Structure formats: structure tokens, C-alpha cells
């Protein structure tokens, strides 16, 4: 069955982020902006992922406790889905809460890439 084969391939071929979590210095401009004004990167990531149509609205949500984490998990999941990146909502939550600035930079770097250009590892 084609659908079973397709499902099997998704499990076997894992696609990862183009930049590691500690690869924030791959683009020093993004790193600097994120550490000075993380709300800007947060808003851009929300817009680039298709979760929010307004950078400004998403950037403002960054300052609202609990709401920011919920939106952030949704944004990170949307980026993973857009680029076919392996992961889970629990992994997203743990990354966001433990390494917030690194996660923002990683997401922004990924959004700069064209969908379908991720590195496949088997």
C-alpha cells in the first residue's frame, strides 16, 4: 500500500535542522538582534512560519507570560512541519524553555532557507 510505504519512509528518513542549536554564530546578525531584541526575531519567526500575519502582534505576544510559550511551541512546530524536520511538541517545549535564545536563532536561520533544502540523515 502506497500510504503505508509513505508513512514508513517518514519514519526512516529523519530531517534535522540546518543549523544546530548551538550554531547561533553561523549568522552573527541574527544572533545579535535576538539577544538585543528577542521580540523582533520572535515576531519574524511567527510570520515566516505562517502562524501569524503580523510581526508586530506576535512580537507583542512575546511579553505575555504563558501565551508566549504556547505561541512559540506552535511556531516551532509550524517551522518543523514546513521544512519536514523530525521532532515533537515535547521536544519543542523543552528546547524553548531551556534554551530560548538559541531556539529563536535556530528557527530564524531555518526560516531563511528555502523549504526542501534541509539535510537528510538516514
BALUMDREN-8665 format. One record per residue (C-alpha): residue number from 1; residue in one letter; x, y, z. Coordinates in Angstrom, 2 decimals, decimal comma. Example, Ala and Ser with C-alpha at 12.3 -4.5 7.8 and 13.67 -1.06 7.14 Angstrom:
# residues 2
{n = 1; res = A; east = 12,30; north = -4,50; up = 7,80} $
{n = 2; res = S; east = 13,67; north = -1,06; up = 7,14} $
END
This chain:
# residues 122
{n = 1; res = X; east = 0,00; north = 0,00; up = 0,00} $
{n = 2; res = X; east = 1,39; north = 3,38; up = -1,03} $
{n = 3; res = X; east = 0,25; north = 5,21; up = 2,14} $
{n = 4; res = X; east = 1,92; north = 2,62; up = 4,37} $
{n = 5; res = X; east = 5,13; north = 2,92; up = 2,36} $
{n = 6; res = X; east = 4,99; north = 6,73; up = 2,58} $
{n = 7; res = X; east = 4,49; north = 6,51; up = 6,35} $
{n = 8; res = X; east = 7,42; north = 4,09; up = 6,62} $
{n = 9; res = X; east = 9,69; north = 6,46; up = 4,68} $
{n = 10; res = X; east = 8,82; north = 9,32; up = 7,03} $
{n = 11; res = X; east = 9,92; north = 7,21; up = 9,98} $
{n = 12; res = X; east = 13,14; north = 6,02; up = 8,34} $
{n = 13; res = X; east = 14,33; north = 9,30; up = 6,79} $
{n = 14; res = X; east = 14,79; north = 11,88; up = 9,51} $
{n = 15; res = X; east = 15,32; north = 15,50; up = 8,52} $
{n = 16; res = X; east = 17,05; north = 17,74; up = 11,02} $
{n = 17; res = X; east = 17,50; north = 21,49; up = 11,45} $
{n = 18; res = X; east = 20,01; north = 23,02; up = 9,02} $
{n = 19; res = X; east = 21,77; north = 24,69; up = 11,95} $
{n = 20; res = X; east = 22,39; north = 23,09; up = 15,32} $
{n = 21; res = X; east = 21,01; north = 24,60; up = 18,47} $
{n = 22; res = X; east = 24,49; north = 25,90; up = 19,33} $
{n = 23; res = X; east = 25,06; north = 27,18; up = 15,80} $
{n = 24; res = X; east = 23,94; north = 30,68; up = 16,69} $
{n = 25; res = X; east = 27,18; north = 32,20; up = 15,41} $
{n = 26; res = X; east = 26,52; north = 30,85; up = 11,90} $
{n = 27; res = X; east = 24,80; north = 34,21; up = 11,38} $
{n = 28; res = X; east = 26,09; north = 36,81; up = 13,82} $
{n = 29; res = X; east = 23,49; north = 39,39; up = 12,70} $
{n = 30; res = X; east = 20,59; north = 37,19; up = 13,75} $
{n = 31; res = X; east = 22,41; north = 36,32; up = 16,96} $
{n = 32; res = X; east = 22,94; north = 39,98; up = 17,84} $
{n = 33; res = X; east = 19,36; north = 41,05; up = 17,05} $
{n = 34; res = X; east = 17,96; north = 38,13; up = 19,02} $
{n = 35; res = X; east = 19,99; north = 38,94; up = 22,12} $
{n = 36; res = X; east = 19,20; north = 42,67; up = 21,96} $
{n = 37; res = X; east = 15,52; north = 42,42; up = 20,95} $
{n = 38; res = X; east = 14,24; north = 38,83; up = 21,04} $
{n = 39; res = X; east = 10,69; north = 40,03; up = 20,39} $
{n = 40; res = X; east = 11,74; north = 41,06; up = 16,87} $
{n = 41; res = X; east = 13,06; north = 37,61; up = 16,00} $
{n = 42; res = X; east = 10,05; north = 36,00; up = 17,67} $
{n = 43; res = X; east = 7,66; north = 38,11; up = 15,57} $
{n = 44; res = X; east = 9,56; north = 37,41; up = 12,34} $
{n = 45; res = X; east = 9,59; north = 33,66; up = 13,06} $
{n = 46; res = X; east = 5,83; north = 33,69; up = 13,70} $
{n = 47; res = X; east = 5,23; north = 35,48; up = 10,42} $
{n = 48; res = X; east = 7,68; north = 33,35; up = 8,42} $
{n = 49; res = X; east = 6,14; north = 30,13; up = 9,75} $
{n = 50; res = X; east = 2,66; north = 31,24; up = 8,72} $
{n = 51; res = X; east = 1,27; north = 31,18; up = 12,26} $
{n = 52; res = X; east = 0,71; north = 34,93; up = 12,47} $
{n = 53; res = X; east = 0,27; north = 37,50; up = 9,73} $
{n = 54; res = X; east = 1,68; north = 40,36; up = 11,80} $
{n = 55; res = X; east = 5,25; north = 40,55; up = 13,11} $
{n = 56; res = X; east = 4,18; north = 43,31; up = 15,48} $
{n = 57; res = X; east = 1,33; north = 41,32; up = 17,04} $
{n = 58; res = X; east = 3,49; north = 38,23; up = 17,51} $
{n = 59; res = X; east = 6,34; north = 40,37; up = 18,87} $
{n = 60; res = X; east = 4,00; north = 41,86; up = 21,47} $
{n = 61; res = X; east = 2,80; north = 38,37; up = 22,46} $
{n = 62; res = X; east = 6,42; north = 37,59; up = 23,36} $
{n = 63; res = X; east = 5,93; north = 39,72; up = 26,50} $
{n = 64; res = X; east = 2,76; north = 37,95; up = 27,69} $
{n = 65; res = X; east = 3,57; north = 35,09; up = 30,08} $
{n = 66; res = X; east = 2,18; north = 31,65; up = 29,18} $
{n = 67; res = X; east = 0,78; north = 32,99; up = 25,88} $
{n = 68; res = X; east = 4,33; north = 33,41; up = 24,60} $
{n = 69; res = X; east = 5,22; north = 29,79; up = 25,30} $
{n = 70; res = X; east = 2,02; north = 28,49; up = 23,71} $
{n = 71; res = X; east = 2,53; north = 30,56; up = 20,56} $
{n = 72; res = X; east = 6,21; north = 29,70; up = 20,48} $
{n = 73; res = X; east = 5,52; north = 25,94; up = 20,59} $
{n = 74; res = X; east = 3,03; north = 26,40; up = 17,75} $
{n = 75; res = X; east = 5,53; north = 28,46; up = 15,72} $
{n = 76; res = X; east = 8,37; north = 25,98; up = 16,22} $
{n = 77; res = X; east = 6,05; north = 23,12; up = 15,26} $
{n = 78; res = X; east = 4,94; north = 25,00; up = 12,14} $
{n = 79; res = X; east = 8,57; north = 25,58; up = 11,13} $
{n = 80; res = X; east = 9,32; north = 21,88; up = 11,65} $
{n = 81; res = X; east = 6,30; north = 20,95; up = 9,55} $
{n = 82; res = X; east = 7,16; north = 23,44; up = 6,78} $
{n = 83; res = X; east = 10,68; north = 22,06; up = 6,43} $
{n = 84; res = X; east = 9,84; north = 18,43; up = 7,21} $
{n = 85; res = X; east = 12,01; north = 18,41; up = 10,32} $
{n = 86; res = X; east = 11,84; north = 15,48; up = 12,69} $
{n = 87; res = X; east = 10,69; north = 16,31; up = 16,23} $
{n = 88; res = X; east = 7,79; north = 16,55; up = 18,64} $
{n = 89; res = X; east = 5,81; north = 19,10; up = 20,60} $
{n = 90; res = X; east = 7,51; north = 17,92; up = 23,80} $
{n = 91; res = X; east = 10,95; north = 18,42; up = 22,25} $
{n = 92; res = X; east = 9,88; north = 21,87; up = 21,09} $
{n = 93; res = X; east = 8,67; north = 22,79; up = 24,58} $
{n = 94; res = X; east = 11,88; north = 21,56; up = 26,23} $
{n = 95; res = X; east = 14,06; north = 23,41; up = 23,74} $
{n = 96; res = X; east = 12,10; north = 26,65; up = 24,16} $
{n = 97; res = X; east = 12,10; north = 26,59; up = 27,95} $
{n = 98; res = X; east = 15,72; north = 25,51; up = 28,39} $
{n = 99; res = X; east = 17,47; north = 27,39; up = 25,55} $
{n = 100; res = X; east = 15,14; north = 30,21; up = 24,48} $
{n = 101; res = X; east = 17,63; north = 32,47; up = 22,69} $
{n = 102; res = X; east = 19,34; north = 29,57; up = 20,96} $
{n = 103; res = X; east = 15,94; north = 28,24; up = 19,83} $
{n = 104; res = X; east = 14,95; north = 31,64; up = 18,40} $
{n = 105; res = X; east = 18,18; north = 31,91; up = 16,42} $
{n = 106; res = X; east = 17,89; north = 28,32; up = 15,15} $
{n = 107; res = X; east = 14,31; north = 28,94; up = 13,99} $
{n = 108; res = X; east = 15,23; north = 32,21; up = 12,25} $
{n = 109; res = X; east = 18,18; north = 30,60; up = 10,46} $
{n = 110; res = X; east = 15,91; north = 27,78; up = 9,30} $
{n = 111; res = X; east = 13,31; north = 30,26; up = 8,01} $
{n = 112; res = X; east = 15,97; north = 31,92; up = 5,88} $
{n = 113; res = X; east = 16,38; north = 28,64; up = 3,97} $
{n = 114; res = X; east = 14,19; north = 27,55; up = 1,07} $
{n = 115; res = X; east = 11,78; north = 24,73; up = 2,05} $
{n = 116; res = X; east = 13,06; north = 21,37; up = 0,89} $
{n = 117; res = X; east = 16,76; north = 22,22; up = 1,34} $
{n = 118; res = X; east = 17,15; north = 20,57; up = 4,72} $
{n = 119; res = X; east = 19,85; north = 18,00; up = 5,36} $
{n = 120; res = X; east = 18,56; north = 14,42; up = 5,32} $
{n = 121; res = X; east = 20,18; north = 11,88; up = 7,57} $
{n = 122; res = X; east = 19,29; north = 8,21; up = 7,49} $
END
